[in-house]
Amino acid sequence: MRAVDIIRAKRDGEALSREAIESFVRGVTDGSWEDYQSAALLMAIVLKGMTADETGWLTDAMARSGDRVILDQIPGIKVGKHSTGGVGDKVSIVLAPLAASCGVVVPKMSGRGLGHTGGTLDKLESIPGFRIALSLEEYKKILGEVGCCLISQTDNIAPADKKLYALRDVTATIESLPLIAASVMSKKLAEGSTALVLDVKCGRGAFMQKPGDARALARALVSIGTAAGLRTEAFITRMDTPLGRAVGNSVEIAECIEVLSGNGPADLSELIVRLASRIVFLGGKAASEQDAAATVRAALTSGAAREKLRQMITWQGGDANVVDDVNRLPSARHSHAVAAPQAGYVASMDALLVGRTAVALGAGRDKKSDPVDLSAGILLRKKPGERVNAGDAIMELRYNDASRLAAALPIAAQAIVVGDTAPADAPLVMGWVHDGGEQMFAATEGTASTDKARERG
Ligand code: URA
């Protein structure tokens, strides 16, 4: 099929055939489609959308554009996890060893931070010696021995997505629900899990800022996974405020160790227990979600989860002594307190601006090629709802370079609002979308509770 005919059909609002979509993905992978042709089709998709069938075919073709990891030699249900990205989102680094310590195999290929959101790989690289670029053989070996392994995506996992994502990034074609859903799920389908728990972030610091958009993305991801035979569920979780009390790389690893020692911040620990319980249940290691939650809590208090992290770090070449001594992690030379301008309550803390503050300090990157300062970051000494006196430190900025601090300070100041009253409590888990239906725990456009119409029993 000619590229120009496929582009014209989508430009004119037609649904593409499976053959046309496969021809496009083949052309992207083998280079026979020029970038300008791919970009034209991507823009036509942004403007005209895709049907559920087209999105499923696109996902399948991208997943098959490279290697598919086969994990059949490792017994048991393999449960993957993916987050759409947020600020202070270190959940995967805790969840993988926690669920593995409960007996579930958790394969996980992660990404780097881009823009205001942090990346699991950058955080892990702050552990001295930790290797994220493993061969598939090493990955499988560690998964079999330890039960969890966190690595970077190998070059040949969904290579069509890699090329398309790079093109989308520079042609204003990221913002399309079918393209995002196909991009995320093509990688997940290629990774070899047999079940998948997704964390779709929603709010100021997330890709999807409106609950209705997050819900639509969650539905699309779940329906693509389910149609492909992967048991898929999505939680929609609030990302208006950073998760936990640390934002950066080494500071987030230190916080992960606190959570795995049973001492983590309440919001982060709550989310982790919720997601881990679901993973343990889907992994067949508990008869009910309540039993799974009890198993997960026991793994946190007994130290089993922390030992699993130590094991994973050792197998991946890192300094496992960081688990006992976080001072072995890179530490910034300087610290600066952002103080409360008046007494009152922290009324809000904008996750997007906190993420941008962290990037300005050097903890993240604006462009893929930017270096990252693993020790720079932010400690949130107060969070929304907490009382402050005038002059109390709300944020502690950790930095190495004074010019970076100067760039970060005005952003940090804008991120915080101190008012006379505490904000109303808002549930962290806003909704849950699964094959049998969906429950919304926080109001989203059109629906405030269980959506009976979509329930399939
Ligand atoms: N993450 C992805 O992997 N792909 C997208 O398109 C957006 C976020």
Boltz pocket constraint, residues with backbone or C-beta under 6 A from the ligand:
constraints:
  - pocket:
      binder: B
      contacts: [[A, 84], [A, 165], [A, 174], [A, 179], [A, 180], [A, 181], [A, 183], [A, 184]]
      max_distance: 6.0
